């Protein structure tokens, strides 16, 4: 793979439109970034759970604030790489002019990386998957084996690509019409569901596109020269920028979850400090912390220092491993390639996060409740939408689905995907409210 081909300003759905990637005010990639910021799916992230329940009296991160922070870190990673590349290739702006916008491409992909996550985070994904597993007898025979694989393992990463490229009813048939490079940079696991979930293969740890978007990804890969991985039928190597998007996400959630846990009283300050200090690599930091009476200020300083260390080190690894990444032979996360001292500190944070944060009572409660809500919505809407002879009740249920989610195809898989588009796009609050209404727990106000 080569940078000159991997970076393309060609726009999805508007391939015939001539572009040079640069505008007087905004590049094509800056337009991508702005388009996402002003989009409805992005705004809805403000009411989607990151880890801790929301809303509450104490501020914690939601999917929106998390995505904005990931974009900020991603931009820094891209800028460092560009600056380092330019040192060795002083003519880069002439030879590969789009490389100067690499930080914006990464930031755009970071904004979009959680766009396909359903309400209630991973619990929502699990609930959707479990619904199909539980109803295998009724549903499996209606779809192909490959389609069934992506139904029983709902994947937010794959759903993000669908949201950005699918022609929803009544909307632009080109979807969000993002550039090819921005789209490729969000596909973390570039393989189909039946090729994913392979232990020991990082780029096949999960999967990156549904059967409905398989040809779309094939088209993106062909345009950008993304290499096939010949070990599978529908498996590709990653677009190199995926590594930096992944690193930005890894950096943020590992560090920021600690900050939220401290704010909620799950972690004491001394515990948080002991976990973050080894990442900061600043001998004078302990003294600076002692000068701050406000604990939140101390936490903010620790967080900033830790994130900066990880940004610099991940960018260095990307620069060092660039040839292997372009060749498709580097198959692990940048964070897993940190030096021993930093890696040891990160492993400690991850262990503590699992035992103390992700299994905290409030987190488990929202996951259990979310699981019930998502399952309950599917058990109402999916049979109604699939029915060929709808009862009066089923007809009313289908009327609750916005017109944009009408499947234009009559096959079962397309109808299932449309129902999942509707349910997975809900915010936590809307999902709970709709669940209560259709279950008769609460009634809509007549005012």
Protein Blocks (a to p, Z undefined) as FASTA:
>chain_A
ZZklmpccbdehilmpccehiafklcfklmmmmmmmmpmklmmmmmccfkbccddfbdcd
dfklmmmmmmmmmmmmmmmmmmmmmmmmmmlmmmmmmlmmmmmmmmmmmmmmmmmpcehi
jmlmmmmmmmmmmmmmmmmmmpcfklmmmmmmccfklmmmmmmmpccehiafklnopafk
lmmmmmmbgcdfklgoiehiaklmmcfbdfklmmmmmmmmmmnopacdfkbmbbcdddfk
lmmmmmmmmmmmmmmmmmmmmmnomacfklmmmmmmmmnopaklmmmmmmpmblklmmmm
mmmmmmmmmmmmmmmmmmmmmmmmmnopaccdfklmpcfklmmmmmmmmmmmmmmmmmgf
klmmmmmmmmmmmmmmmmmmmmmmmpmbdcfklmmmmmmpcfklpcfbfbfklmmmmmmm
mmmmpcfklmmmmmmmmnomaccdfZZ
